[in-house]
């Protein structure tokens, strides 16, 4: 799956993320998958404490878990380099996000973020 296809599949899984894509496209005039995935990571960090956003974050994390377990190399690289790496200094958010993650995503967080 291409990185662009992953982004569009993510939006099908969690359509609540469409405003993030709209902002991204307005700022960049094109889809930059790695930059967009970093935007999604910032959303997760900013909104994890908001109970109203919990279902969106659960859908996001579930989709990323599936991508790590069944996706091709490009998919895994996009998730690891542009989502997980953007969580590196987010200790407080990770305390709330990790219990919601599947085993592959948690393992990646441990390996990349040391948490």
N, C-alpha and C positions, 0 to 999 in steps of 0.2 A: 504494500500500500504506500502510495506517495504521501509525503508530509502534508500536502494540500488536501488529499482525500481524508487523512486522519483528522484534520481540523474540521472538515465538513461533517464527518461522522460524529465527532465530538458534539457538534451543535445539534445533531439529530438526537443524541443521547441526552443532552442537557441544553435545550433551546433557550434557557434563561441566560446563557452566556453570549447570546447574539449581540447585545449592546456592547460587549467588550470587542467583538469582531467589528462592529460598525465603527467604533472609535478608532480601532487599529487601522481599518481601511481608510478612514478620513485622514488620519495622520500620515499614512505611508503610501497612499494611492495604489497599493497592491498588497496581496497577502504575503507576509514574511513569516512563515510558520514558526521559526524559532523565537522571533520577537513576540508573536501572538501567544505562544505557549508560556513565555515569561510573563506576559500580561495576565494570563490565566492563573499562574502561580501567585502573582501579587493579589489577585482577587481572592484566592483561597486564604491567603495569609490575612488579608484585611477583613474578611467576612466570617471566618471560622467561629468567632465568638457570638455571632448573630444567629440565634436559633431559627429565625425566619429564613435564613440562607442555607440551613443544614441540608435540606433535601437536594439542593443544587450541588453542594459540595460532595454529598454522597454519590450522586450520579457521576460527577467529574472523577472522583477517586475510583469508582467502579470501572469507568471507561478506561482510565489509565492502567489499572490493574490488568484488565483484559488485553490492553495493548502490549504490556510487558510480557504477558504469558503467551500470547498467540500472534503478536505482530512480527513483522519482518525487521531486519536490522535498522532500516531508516526510521521506522515507527519507534523502536526502542531507543534509538539515539535521540530522537526529538523529545521523548518523555524524560530521559535521563539528563540530557544536556540543558534542556530549556525549561523543564518543570522542576525536577528534583534539585538541580544545582542552584536554582533560585530560592530554595528553602534553607540553604546552608547556614545563614546567620539568624534564622527565625525560630529561636529556641522556644519561645512561648507558644507560637502558633503550632509548632511541631508537637508539642505536648497534647494539643487538642486534635490535631490532624491524624497523628499516628494510630490512635485506637480505631479510627474509621477506615484505615488503609488495609488492603489485602496483603498477603504475605510477600508477594514480589515487590510491591511498592515499598513496604516497610524495610525489606532487605536492601533495596536500592538506597533508601534514606540513610540506613545505618552505614552502608559502604561509602556513600558520597558525603554525607553530612556528619558522620561520626555520632549519630544519635539513634 
